[in-house]
Amino acid sequence: MESQTNISENEAKRKSKTNSSVVKESFINICSNTTAHALPNIFRTDVLLVRIFWFLILLGGIGASIYYTYISIYSFFQYPVSVNINRYDKSLEDFPAVTICNTNPFESSNPTVMEYLKKTLRKNGLDLDINPTEKAPAIYQVKQAAKVLKAAALADKKTGIMTNETSFSLDSMLISCYFDGEKCNSSDFYKFYTFEYGNCFTFNSYKTNIKTTSKYGQGNGLTMELFTGFPGRQDYYMERRGLYLIVHNNTYDPIVKYEGIRVPVGYSTDIGIRRTFYDRLSYPFSQCRDDSSPNSKDSEYFNKTTNVTKYSNKLCTEVCLQNMYIIPKCNCSDPEILLTDQNQVLCKTLNETICVENVRKNFDSSDVSTVCGEYCPIECERIEYDTDIFFSDYPTEYYYNIVSKQPNLIEKFSSFGNVSYERFKKSVLMVNVYYHSLSYTMIEESQAITYEDVLGVIGGQVGLFLGASFLTFFEPIEFVIEAIYKLRERKRNAVQEFK
């Protein structure tokens, strides 16, 4: 009995040793024949020093591979971008919208308008006749009076108190208008009212028929002669005369406060335009918004802005200032900022406008991005119209002698008596807006590191330092399959021997 027991124990040990040896044999086989470098050298040699040497090399390769793999993955999650600049040529293109505003918002030669201005100033305790002092120079007093008058006019128009027209109409300003050589008139313009300039007029707006052009260069595009008001009679409470002009995309109304250029009287101004389109990548590459459709993550000020016009970071920041600071402090809305709620009460008295100025001073001296940046992301897509501006004297005395006989000009100057060349020159201007060329520049961002790039870099590093390829990572699976197969074979053979 004792002899049989010993035989059984020895047999069990033999079987256990054999199982281990099967696994060990498979492991040595896979390591000796792996496509990765260094590992086969460790298992093939019987020299200990060589094994240590290759083992250290293997550790170094593994460390380098891990390090550069980490760098690749870290760089990917920094979301870098590449900037691509391309130029495209076209033979036919939509002409941009052109908005014009008389820098004088009040037609003060109209007795009704002049009476309204005087009444508004008296109501606010301001002198009709401005007397500059060292403490309150002329420019300060004129601008203060103008701001009160503009605010009151806008507020009274909104509430219906003022129903009469206070600003120049386009027909009263337009002397001539041509687009690509064809005559245009006031019906080709869309009118809207602003705080800064009263009536403004947009040519080629989305609210009218969009005009296309295949012409470029001076003399093409939109050419206008305009009357801006008679000096000394139609420029009360203004420190300068001229035209405010904005070139913008047809699909939205301009942000008058930020986008325009001033065109002086007494000159012919040629404005050549070039277009640049910007297209940025949205989150996670930046915090910009890729469209203007509201979602649940948008701030209140973002939604307020997009509810009334195309989204703009500058406009959203103004709306943020309005709602966070001006309204709580002054109990009224700054009339310079676009209304986002028709129930808002506009600031229109002297004290209210001073309150707004003080809030703006505090706001302007702070970092705007820390105040409203989180509520007003920058826009991902935008179009910029770069302008080249050229001036020449206008009109010549020869042309003055001819154009002054034009019926619509005689009507404009009829109430001012005989108009000298100098007076006429201070009342009119010419402007020509045209494409420099029909080509445009596209500046767009693209993903600098893609998933494929990361995979390629990792594969390259592992191949360089370990000599491994993608298929090498399947060799451990081969080892497991081979070991299981051999163990099952051995077990089946053992059963057959027992039988």
C-alpha positions as CSV (number, residue, x, y, z in Angstrom):
1,M,0.0,0.0,0.0
2,E,2.8,2.4,0.9
3,S,4.6,1.6,-2.3
4,Q,1.5,2.3,-4.4
5,T,1.0,5.7,-2.6
6,N,4.5,6.8,-3.3
7,I,4.1,5.9,-7.0
8,S,0.9,8.0,-7.1
9,E,2.6,11.0,-5.6
10,N,5.5,10.8,-8.0
11,E,3.1,10.5,-10.9
12,A,1.3,13.6,-9.7
13,K,4.5,15.5,-9.4
14,R,5.6,14.4,-12.9
15,K,2.3,15.6,-14.3
16,S,2.5,19.0,-12.5
17,K,6.0,19.5,-13.7
18,T,5.0,18.6,-17.1
19,N,2.2,21.2,-17.2
20,S,4.6,23.9,-16.1
21,S,7.2,22.8,-18.6
22,V,4.6,23.0,-21.4
23,V,3.8,26.6,-20.5
24,K,7.5,27.4,-20.1
25,E,8.3,25.8,-23.4
26,S,5.6,27.9,-25.2
27,F,6.8,31.0,-23.5
28,I,10.4,30.5,-24.4
29,N,9.4,29.7,-27.9
30,I,7.3,32.9,-28.4
31,C,10.0,35.1,-26.8
32,S,12.8,33.5,-28.9
33,N,10.9,34.0,-32.1
34,T,9.0,37.3,-31.5
35,T,9.3,40.0,-34.2
36,A,10.1,42.6,-31.4
37,H,13.9,43.2,-31.0
38,A,16.0,42.5,-27.9
39,L,13.7,39.9,-26.4
40,P,14.9,37.0,-28.7
41,N,18.5,37.9,-27.9
42,I,17.8,37.5,-24.2
43,F,16.3,34.0,-24.6
44,R,18.6,32.7,-27.3
45,T,22.0,33.3,-25.6
46,D,23.5,31.3,-22.7
47,V,25.9,34.1,-21.8
48,L,24.7,35.9,-18.7
49,L,26.5,39.2,-19.5
50,V,24.8,39.3,-23.0
51,R,21.4,38.6,-21.4
52,I,22.0,41.5,-19.0
53,F,23.1,43.8,-21.8
54,W,20.0,43.1,-23.9
55,F,17.7,43.3,-20.9
56,L,19.0,46.8,-20.2
57,I,18.5,47.8,-23.9
58,L,15.0,46.4,-23.7
59,L,14.2,48.5,-20.6
60,G,15.5,51.6,-22.3
61,G,13.5,50.9,-25.4
62,I,10.3,50.4,-23.4
63,G,10.9,53.6,-21.4
64,A,11.5,55.6,-24.6
65,S,8.4,54.2,-26.2
66,I,6.3,55.0,-23.2
67,Y,7.7,58.6,-23.0
68,Y,7.1,59.4,-26.7
69,T,3.7,57.8,-26.7
70,Y,2.7,60.0,-23.8
71,I,4.1,63.1,-25.6
72,S,2.0,62.2,-28.7
73,I,-1.2,61.7,-26.8
74,Y,-0.7,64.8,-24.7
75,S,-0.1,66.9,-27.8
76,F,-3.2,65.5,-29.4
77,F,-5.4,66.6,-26.5
78,Q,-3.9,70.1,-26.6
79,Y,-6.0,70.4,-29.9
80,P,-3.5,72.3,-32.0
81,V,-4.7,73.7,-35.3
82,S,-3.1,74.5,-38.7
83,V,-4.0,77.7,-40.5
84,N,-4.6,77.4,-44.2
85,I,-4.6,80.5,-46.4
86,N,-6.1,80.2,-49.9
87,R,-7.0,82.7,-52.6
88,Y,-9.9,82.0,-54.9
89,D,-10.9,83.8,-58.1
90,K,-14.4,84.4,-59.4
91,S,-15.9,86.0,-62.5
92,L,-19.3,87.0,-61.0
93,E,-19.9,87.9,-57.3
94,D,-22.5,89.4,-55.1
95,F,-21.8,93.0,-54.4
96,P,-21.6,93.7,-50.6
97,A,-24.1,95.8,-48.8
98,V,-23.2,99.5,-48.4
99,T,-24.7,101.5,-45.5
100,I,-24.5,105.3,-45.4
101,C,-25.4,107.6,-42.6
102,N,-25.3,111.4,-42.4
103,T,-23.0,112.2,-39.5
104,N,-25.5,115.0,-38.7
105,P,-28.6,113.2,-37.3
106,F,-30.8,116.3,-37.2
107,E,-32.3,118.3,-40.1
108,S,-32.1,121.5,-38.1
109,S,-33.3,123.8,-40.9
110,N,-36.7,122.3,-40.3
111,P,-38.5,124.6,-37.8
112,T,-40.3,121.7,-36.1
113,V,-37.0,119.8,-35.6
114,M,-35.2,122.9,-34.3
115,E,-38.0,123.6,-31.8
116,Y,-37.8,120.0,-30.6
117,L,-34.0,120.3,-30.1
118,K,-34.4,123.5,-28.1
119,K,-37.2,122.1,-26.0
120,T,-35.2,119.0,-25.2
121,L,-32.1,121.0,-24.1
122,R,-34.2,123.4,-21.9
123,K,-35.8,120.4,-20.3
124,N,-32.4,119.1,-19.3
125,G,-31.1,122.4,-18.1
126,L,-28.6,122.9,-20.9
127,D,-27.9,126.3,-22.5
128,L,-29.1,126.7,-26.1
129,D,-26.0,128.9,-26.8
130,I,-22.9,127.0,-25.7
131,N,-20.2,129.1,-24.0
132,P,-17.0,127.1,-23.5
133,T,-14.9,127.4,-20.4
134,E,-11.6,126.0,-19.2
135,K,-13.5,123.4,-17.1
136,A,-16.0,122.6,-19.8
137,P,-14.4,123.2,-23.3
138,A,-16.5,123.4,-26.4
139,I,-16.0,119.8,-27.5
140,Y,-17.3,118.5,-24.2
141,Q,-20.4,120.7,-24.2
142,V,-21.3,120.1,-27.8
143,K,-20.9,116.3,-27.4
144,Q,-22.9,116.4,-24.2
145,A,-25.7,118.3,-25.9
146,A,-25.6,116.0,-28.9
147,K,-25.8,112.9,-26.7
148,V,-28.8,114.2,-24.8
149,L,-30.6,115.1,-28.1
150,K,-29.8,111.8,-29.8
151,A,-31.0,109.8,-26.7
152,A,-34.2,111.9,-26.4
153,A,-35.0,111.5,-30.1
154,L,-34.6,107.7,-30.1
155,A,-36.6,107.3,-26.9
156,D,-39.4,109.6,-28.0
157,K,-39.6,107.8,-31.4
158,K,-39.8,104.5,-29.6
159,T,-42.6,105.7,-27.3
160,G,-44.4,107.6,-30.1
161,I,-43.9,111.0,-28.5
162,M,-42.0,112.2,-31.5
163,T,-43.8,111.2,-34.8
164,N,-42.2,113.8,-37.1
165,E,-39.0,113.0,-39.1
166,T,-36.0,114.5,-37.3
167,S,-33.2,113.3,-39.7
168,F,-32.3,113.8,-43.3
169,S,-34.3,111.6,-45.8
170,L,-32.3,109.9,-48.5
171,D,-34.1,111.9,-51.2
172,S,-32.9,115.1,-49.5
173,M,-29.3,113.8,-49.5
174,L,-29.0,112.0,-52.9
175,I,-27.7,114.0,-55.8
176,S,-27.0,111.1,-58.1
177,C,-26.6,107.3,-57.7
178,Y,-25.1,104.7,-60.2
179,F,-24.3,101.1,-59.8
180,D,-22.1,99.6,-62.5
181,G,-23.1,102.4,-64.8
182,E,-26.9,102.0,-64.2
183,K,-28.9,104.6,-62.4
184,C,-30.2,103.8,-58.9
185,N,-32.5,105.7,-56.5
186,S,-33.9,105.7,-53.0
187,S,-36.0,102.6,-53.7
188,D,-32.8,100.6,-53.9
189,F,-32.0,101.4,-50.2
190,Y,-33.4,100.1,-47.0
191,K,-33.9,102.6,-44.2
192,F,-33.3,102.1,-40.4
193,Y,-32.9,104.4,-37.4
194,T,-29.8,104.5,-35.2
195,F,-28.8,106.4,-32.0
196,E,-25.6,107.7,-33.5
197,Y,-26.7,109.1,-36.8
198,G,-30.5,109.0,-37.0
199,N,-31.6,107.7,-40.4
200,C,-29.2,105.2,-42.1
201,F,-29.7,103.7,-45.5
202,T,-28.4,100.3,-46.8
203,F,-27.8,99.7,-50.5
204,N,-28.0,96.0,-51.6
205,S,-29.4,94.7,-48.3
206,Y,-31.0,91.3,-47.9
207,K,-34.2,93.2,-47.6
208,T,-33.9,94.3,-51.2
209,N,-32.8,92.6,-54.3
210,I,-29.2,91.5,-54.1
211,K,-27.1,92.8,-57.0
212,T,-24.2,90.9,-58.6
213,T,-21.2,92.3,-60.5
214,S,-18.5,91.1,-62.8
215,K,-16.7,94.5,-62.8
216,Y,-14.0,95.7,-60.6
217,G,-11.7,98.7,-60.3
218,Q,-12.4,102.4,-59.8
219,G,-15.5,103.8,-61.5
220,N,-17.4,100.5,-61.2
221,G,-19.5,99.4,-58.2
222,L,-21.6,102.0,-56.4
223,T,-21.0,105.7,-57.1
224,M,-23.0,108.4,-55.2
225,E,-23.0,112.2,-55.0
226,L,-24.5,113.3,-51.7
227,F,-25.6,116.5,-49.9
228,T,-24.9,116.3,-46.2
229,G,-26.4,119.7,-45.1
230,F,-25.8,123.4,-45.5
231,P,-23.0,124.7,-43.2
232,G,-24.2,127.0,-40.5
233,R,-27.8,126.1,-41.0
234,Q,-28.0,122.3,-40.9
235,D,-25.2,121.4,-38.5
236,Y,-26.3,122.5,-35.1
237,Y,-24.8,120.7,-32.1
238,M,-22.4,118.8,-34.4
239,E,-18.6,119.3,-34.5
240,R,-18.0,117.7,-37.9
241,R,-19.8,117.1,-41.2
242,G,-19.6,114.2,-43.6
243,L,-20.8,110.7,-44.2
244,Y,-20.5,107.5,-42.2
245,L,-20.1,104.5,-44.5
246,I,-20.1,100.8,-43.8
247,V,-19.3,98.0,-46.2
248,H,-20.7,94.7,-44.8
249,N,-22.2,91.4,-45.8
250,N,-25.7,91.4,-47.3
251,T,-27.2,88.9,-44.9
252,Y,-27.3,91.2,-41.8
253,D,-27.7,94.7,-40.6
254,P,-24.4,96.4,-39.7
255,I,-23.2,97.2,-36.2
256,V,-23.0,100.9,-36.9
257,K,-21.0,101.7,-33.8
258,Y,-18.0,99.5,-34.8
259,E,-17.8,98.9,-38.5
260,G,-17.7,102.2,-40.5
261,I,-15.4,104.8,-41.9
262,R,-15.9,108.5,-42.1
263,V,-16.1,110.2,-45.5
264,P,-15.4,114.0,-45.5
265,V,-17.3,116.7,-47.5
266,G,-15.5,118.5,-50.3
267,Y,-13.8,115.3,-51.5
268,S,-14.4,112.4,-53.9
269,T,-13.6,109.3,-51.9
270,D,-12.7,106.0,-53.7
271,I,-13.0,103.0,-51.5
272,G,-11.6,99.8,-52.9
273,I,-12.6,96.6,-51.0
274,R,-11.0,93.2,-50.6
275,R,-12.8,90.3,-48.9
276,T,-11.3,87.9,-46.3
277,F,-13.3,85.0,-45.0
278,Y,-12.3,83.5,-41.6
279,D,-13.4,80.0,-40.5
280,R,-12.2,78.8,-37.1
281,L,-12.7,75.4,-35.6
282,S,-15.1,75.3,-32.7
283,Y,-14.9,73.4,-29.4
284,P,-12.6,71.6,-28.3
285,F,-10.1,73.5,-30.5
286,S,-11.4,76.9,-29.4
287,Q,-14.2,78.5,-27.5
288,C,-15.8,80.1,-30.6
289,R,-19.3,79.3,-31.7
290,D,-19.7,77.6,-35.1
291,D,-23.2,78.9,-35.6
292,S,-25.8,81.3,-34.2
293,S,-28.5,78.8,-33.3
294,P,-29.1,78.9,-29.6
295,N,-28.7,75.8,-27.4
296,S,-29.0,75.1,-23.7
297,K,-25.4,75.9,-22.9
298,D,-25.7,79.5,-24.3
299,S,-25.7,82.4,-22.0
300,E,-28.6,84.8,-21.6
301,Y,-26.7,87.5,-23.3
302,F,-25.8,85.3,-26.3
303,N,-29.5,84.4,-26.7
304,K,-30.6,88.1,-26.4
305,T,-28.1,89.0,-29.1
306,T,-29.1,86.3,-31.6
307,N,-32.8,87.0,-31.0
308,V,-32.5,90.4,-32.7
309,T,-29.5,90.1,-35.2
310,K,-26.6,88.0,-36.4
311,Y,-24.3,87.1,-33.5
312,S,-21.3,89.3,-32.8
313,N,-18.9,89.1,-29.9
314,K,-18.7,92.9,-29.7
315,L,-22.5,93.3,-29.6
316,C,-23.0,90.5,-27.1
317,T,-20.4,92.2,-24.8
318,E,-22.4,95.4,-25.1
319,V,-25.6,93.5,-24.2
320,C,-23.8,92.0,-21.2
321,L,-22.7,95.5,-20.1
322,Q,-26.2,96.7,-20.5
323,N,-27.9,94.0,-18.4
324,M,-25.2,93.5,-15.8
325,Y,-24.2,97.1,-15.0
326,I,-26.1,99.9,-16.8
327,I,-29.7,98.9,-16.1
328,P,-29.2,98.0,-12.4
329,K,-27.2,101.2,-11.8
330,C,-29.1,103.7,-13.9
331,N,-32.6,102.1,-14.1
332,C,-32.7,102.6,-17.8
333,S,-31.0,101.3,-21.0
334,D,-28.1,102.9,-22.8
335,P,-29.6,104.0,-26.2
336,E,-26.2,103.4,-27.9
337,I,-26.7,99.6,-27.3
338,L,-29.0,97.6,-29.5
339,L,-32.4,97.0,-27.8
340,T,-32.9,93.3,-27.0
341,D,-36.2,93.9,-25.2
342,Q,-38.8,96.3,-26.5
343,N,-40.0,96.9,-22.9
344,Q,-36.7,98.5,-21.9
345,V,-36.8,102.1,-20.9
346,L,-34.2,104.2,-22.7
347,C,-31.9,106.7,-20.8
348,K,-32.7,110.1,-22.3
349,T,-32.2,112.8,-19.6
350,L,-28.9,114.5,-18.8
351,N,-28.6,112.8,-15.5
352,E,-29.3,109.4,-17.0
353,T,-26.7,109.9,-19.8
354,I,-24.1,110.9,-17.2
355,C,-24.9,107.8,-15.2
356,V,-24.3,105.7,-18.3
357,E,-21.0,107.5,-19.0
358,N,-19.8,106.7,-15.5
359,V,-20.7,103.0,-15.8
360,R,-18.9,102.8,-19.1
361,K,-15.8,104.5,-17.8
362,N,-15.6,101.8,-15.0
363,F,-16.3,99.0,-17.5
364,D,-13.8,100.3,-20.1
365,S,-11.0,100.5,-17.6
366,S,-11.4,96.8,-16.7
367,D,-10.6,93.6,-18.5
368,V,-13.7,93.0,-20.5
369,S,-12.9,89.3,-21.1
370,T,-13.0,88.6,-17.3
371,V,-16.4,90.4,-17.0
372,C,-18.3,89.1,-20.1
373,G,-15.9,86.8,-21.8
374,E,-17.6,83.6,-20.4
375,Y,-21.0,84.8,-21.7
376,C,-19.9,86.0,-25.1
377,P,-17.8,83.6,-27.2
378,I,-16.1,84.8,-30.3
379,E,-17.7,83.9,-33.6
380,C,-16.1,81.1,-35.6
381,E,-17.1,82.5,-39.0
382,R,-16.8,86.0,-40.1
383,I,-16.2,88.2,-43.2
384,E,-13.9,91.2,-43.2
385,Y,-13.9,93.9,-45.9
386,D,-10.5,95.5,-46.0
387,T,-10.5,98.9,-47.6
388,D,-8.1,101.1,-49.5
389,I,-9.2,104.7,-49.4
390,F,-8.2,107.4,-51.9
391,F,-9.2,111.1,-51.8
392,S,-9.4,113.7,-54.5
393,D,-10.7,117.3,-54.5
394,Y,-14.5,117.5,-55.3
395,P,-16.1,119.3,-57.0
396,T,-14.0,121.3,-59.5
397,E,-15.3,124.8,-60.1
398,Y,-16.1,123.8,-63.7
399,Y,-18.2,120.9,-62.4
400,Y,-19.8,123.1,-59.7
401,N,-21.0,125.6,-62.4
402,I,-22.8,122.7,-64.2
403,V,-24.1,120.5,-61.4
404,S,-25.5,123.5,-59.5
405,K,-28.1,123.9,-62.3
406,Q,-29.4,120.3,-61.7
407,P,-33.1,120.5,-60.6
408,N,-32.7,118.4,-57.5
409,L,-29.8,120.5,-56.3
410,I,-31.6,123.7,-57.0
411,E,-34.4,122.4,-54.7
412,K,-31.9,121.4,-51.9
413,F,-30.3,124.9,-51.9
414,S,-33.4,127.0,-52.7
415,S,-33.9,128.1,-49.1
416,F,-30.3,129.2,-48.6
417,G,-30.2,131.9,-51.3
418,N,-27.2,132.2,-53.6
419,V,-24.7,129.5,-52.8
420,S,-21.0,130.2,-53.4
421,Y,-18.5,127.5,-54.6
422,E,-17.0,127.4,-51.1
423,R,-20.3,126.8,-49.4
424,F,-21.3,124.2,-52.0
425,K,-18.0,122.4,-51.5
426,K,-18.6,122.2,-47.7
427,S,-22.1,120.7,-48.3
428,V,-21.4,117.8,-50.8
429,L,-19.2,114.8,-51.4
430,M,-18.8,112.0,-53.8
431,V,-18.1,108.3,-53.0
432,N,-17.3,105.3,-55.1
433,V,-17.3,101.8,-53.5
434,Y,-15.9,99.1,-55.7
435,Y,-14.1,95.7,-55.7
436,H,-10.3,95.8,-56.1
437,S,-10.8,92.4,-57.7
438,L,-13.4,89.6,-57.5
439,S,-11.0,87.2,-55.8
440,Y,-11.2,86.6,-52.1
441,T,-9.0,85.2,-49.4
442,M,-10.1,82.2,-47.2
443,I,-8.3,81.8,-43.9
444,E,-9.4,78.6,-42.2
445,E,-8.3,76.3,-39.4
446,S,-7.9,72.6,-39.7
447,Q,-7.0,69.9,-37.1
448,A,-3.2,69.8,-36.9
449,I,-3.1,66.3,-35.2
450,T,-5.6,63.6,-36.2
451,Y,-6.3,60.2,-34.7
452,E,-4.4,58.7,-37.6
453,D,-1.4,61.0,-36.9
454,V,-1.3,59.9,-33.2
455,L,-1.5,56.2,-34.2
456,G,1.2,56.6,-36.8
457,V,3.5,58.4,-34.4
458,I,3.0,55.8,-31.7
459,G,3.6,53.0,-34.2
460,G,6.8,54.7,-35.4
461,Q,8.2,55.1,-31.9
462,V,7.4,51.6,-30.8
463,G,8.9,50.3,-34.1
464,L,12.0,52.5,-33.7
465,F,12.8,51.6,-30.0
466,L,11.4,48.0,-29.8
467,G,11.3,46.9,-33.4
468,A,7.6,46.0,-32.9
469,S,4.8,46.3,-35.4
470,F,1.0,46.2,-35.1
471,L,1.1,42.4,-35.6
472,T,3.6,42.0,-32.8
473,F,0.9,42.8,-30.2
474,F,-0.9,39.6,-31.3
475,E,2.0,37.4,-30.3
476,P,0.9,37.1,-26.6
477,I,-2.5,35.8,-27.9
478,E,-0.5,33.2,-30.0
479,F,1.3,32.2,-26.8
480,V,-2.0,31.7,-24.9
481,I,-3.6,29.8,-27.7
482,E,-0.5,27.6,-28.1
483,A,-0.2,26.9,-24.3
484,I,-3.8,26.0,-24.0
485,Y,-3.7,23.8,-27.1
486,K,-0.6,21.8,-25.8
487,L,-2.1,21.4,-22.3
488,R,-5.3,20.0,-23.8
489,E,-3.3,17.7,-26.1
490,R,-1.3,16.4,-23.1
491,K,-4.4,15.8,-21.1
492,R,-6.1,13.9,-24.0
493,N,-3.0,11.7,-24.4
494,A,-3.0,11.0,-20.7
495,V,-6.6,9.9,-20.7
496,Q,-5.9,7.6,-23.7
497,E,-2.9,6.1,-21.9
498,F,-5.1,5.5,-18.8
499,K,-7.7,3.7,-20.8
